[in-house]
Amino acid sequence: MRKSRQDSLYSQQYIMEALDQLLEENHLEDITITEICKKAGVARVTFYKYYHTIYDVLNASVEVSIKSAIEQLSNINPQDNIQDVLADIIARIAASPTSLQRQINSNTHGVVLEYFVHAISRLSQADTVFTKKLNQAEVLFIAGGMFSIITHWFKNDLQESPQSVAAMITDVLPSSALKQ
């Protein structure tokens, strides 16, 4: 990887990490770009090179987490138990919930829902989880349901285990659409 590309990725990562750290102590609306830059050790011009607003940073942070989950789901073996796979992904989300929790609390979680829709759509086409390519209504229904269950879980301070949440999700998935 070229040094400039690597520096770019590091800068973006530092900015996302700085926002996550600041969100542990402050409300999103109380954080300034100047504070993020100072905490990240980058100039404001660097911030604006990659992001327009603090919400863009928040969205990018969630996108990184969701892309990782999508990648993991896209690579599963059709013989794997979908509930176990979901439990593993949910456990990873629970291990570092800051970004997703912030999206939910700041009422900008529509972005996360769009990633769920994208993930289910990709899984439908990957031929690893579902028996057929889902139509748009099915994708929206499944993604919305999963998203609602996970949002509810976050709002209840992650009280249930990842295995319980995965069981809730798989219980409501249409069995006719899932590979057995």
C-alpha positions in Angstrom: 0.0 0.0 0.0 1.4 3.4 -0.9 2.3 5.6 2.0 -0.2 8.4 1.1 -3.0 5.8 1.0 -1.9 4.4 4.3 -1.7 7.8 5.9 -5.2 8.6 4.6 -6.6 5.4 6.2 -4.9 6.2 9.5 -6.2 9.8 9.5 -9.7 8.6 9.0 -9.3 5.9 11.7 -7.9 8.5 14.1 -10.8 10.8 13.5 -13.4 8.0 14.0 -11.6 6.9 17.2 -11.5 10.5 18.5 -15.2 10.9 18.0 -15.9 7.6 19.7 -13.8 8.7 22.7 -15.5 12.1 22.9 -18.9 10.5 22.7 -18.1 8.5 25.8 -18.1 11.8 27.8 -20.3 14.1 25.7 -23.5 14.3 23.7 -23.1 14.3 20.0 -24.5 17.8 19.6 -22.0 19.2 22.2 -18.9 18.0 20.2 -17.1 20.3 17.8 -14.9 19.5 14.9 -12.1 21.3 16.6 -12.3 18.9 19.5 -12.3 15.9 17.3 -9.2 17.2 15.4 -7.4 18.0 18.6 -8.1 14.5 20.0 -7.2 12.8 16.7 -4.0 14.8 16.3 -5.0 16.0 12.8 -5.5 19.4 11.3 -9.0 20.7 10.4 -8.1 20.6 6.7 -7.5 16.8 7.1 -10.9 16.4 8.7 -12.6 18.3 5.8 -10.6 16.3 3.3 -12.6 13.2 4.4 -15.7 14.4 6.1 -18.1 17.3 5.8 -19.8 17.0 9.2 -19.5 15.1 12.5 -22.4 13.0 11.3 -20.3 11.9 8.4 -17.7 10.6 10.8 -20.4 8.8 12.8 -21.8 7.2 9.7 -18.3 6.2 8.5 -17.6 4.5 11.9 -20.8 2.5 11.7 -20.1 1.7 8.1 -16.8 0.1 9.0 -18.5 -2.1 11.6 -21.4 -3.1 9.3 -19.1 -3.8 6.4 -17.2 -6.2 8.6 -20.4 -8.0 9.5 -21.5 -8.1 5.9 -18.2 -9.6 4.8 -18.4 -12.2 7.5 -22.0 -13.1 6.5 -21.1 -13.2 2.8 -18.3 -15.7 3.5 -20.3 -18.2 5.6 -20.6 -21.8 4.5 -24.2 -22.8 3.6 -23.8 -25.7 6.1 -23.1 -23.3 9.0 -25.9 -22.8 11.5 -27.2 -19.2 10.7 -28.1 -18.7 14.4 -24.5 -19.4 15.5 -23.2 -17.1 12.8 -25.6 -14.3 13.9 -24.7 -14.8 17.5 -21.0 -14.4 16.6 -21.7 -11.2 14.7 -23.9 -9.8 17.5 -21.3 -10.7 20.1 -18.8 -8.6 18.1 -21.2 -5.7 17.9 -21.7 -6.0 21.7 -17.9 -6.0 22.3 -17.6 -2.5 20.8 -21.1 -1.0 20.7 -20.2 2.7 20.9 -20.8 3.8 17.3 -24.0 1.9 16.8 -25.3 3.0 20.2 -24.5 6.6 19.3 -26.5 6.3 16.0 -29.5 4.9 17.9 -29.3 7.5 20.6 -28.8 10.4 18.2 -31.8 9.4 16.1 -29.6 9.0 13.0 -30.0 5.3 13.0 -31.7 5.3 9.6 -28.2 5.1 8.2 -27.7 1.8 10.0 -31.0 0.5 8.7 -29.8 1.2 5.1 -26.7 -1.0 5.8 -29.0 -3.8 7.1 -31.0 -3.5 3.9 -27.8 -3.6 1.9 -26.5 -6.6 3.9 -29.7 -8.7 3.4 -29.8 -7.8 -0.3 -26.1 -9.0 -0.7 -26.8 -12.2 1.3 -29.8 -12.9 -0.9 -27.6 -12.8 -4.0 -24.7 -14.7 -2.4 -26.6 -18.0 -2.3 -25.2 -18.9 1.2 -28.1 -18.1 3.6 -31.3 -17.8 1.6 -32.9 -20.5 -0.7 -33.6 -17.9 -3.3 -33.0 -14.3 -4.4 -35.3 -12.2 -2.2 -37.5 -9.5 -3.7 -37.3 -6.0 -2.4 -40.3 -6.4 -0.1 -38.7 -9.5 1.5 -35.3 -7.7 1.9 -37.0 -4.7 3.5 -39.1 -6.9 5.8 -36.2 -9.1 7.0 -33.7 -6.2 7.3 -36.3 -4.1 9.2 -37.1 -6.9 11.6 -33.4 -7.6 12.3 -32.8 -4.0 12.8 -35.7 -3.5 15.2 -34.6 -6.5 17.3 -31.0 -5.2 17.6 -32.2 -1.6 18.2 -34.5 -2.9 21.0 -31.6 -4.9 22.4 -29.4 -1.7 22.5 -32.1 0.3 24.1 -32.3 -2.3 26.8 -28.6 -1.9 27.5 -27.6 -5.3 25.9 -29.3 -7.2 28.7 -29.9 -10.4 26.6 -27.0 -12.5 25.4 -25.9 -12.4 21.8 -27.2 -16.0 21.5 -30.6 -14.9 22.8 -30.8 -12.1 20.3 -29.6 -14.4 17.4 -32.4 -16.9 18.5 -35.0 -14.1 18.4 -33.9 -13.1 14.9 -33.8 -16.6 13.5 -37.2 -17.4 15.1 -38.8 -14.6 13.0 -36.9 -15.3 9.7 -39.2 -17.0 7.2 -38.1 -20.7 7.4 -39.0 -21.2 3.8 -36.4 -18.6 2.7 -33.5 -20.1 4.8 -31.2 -22.9 3.7 -31.4 -25.7 6.2 
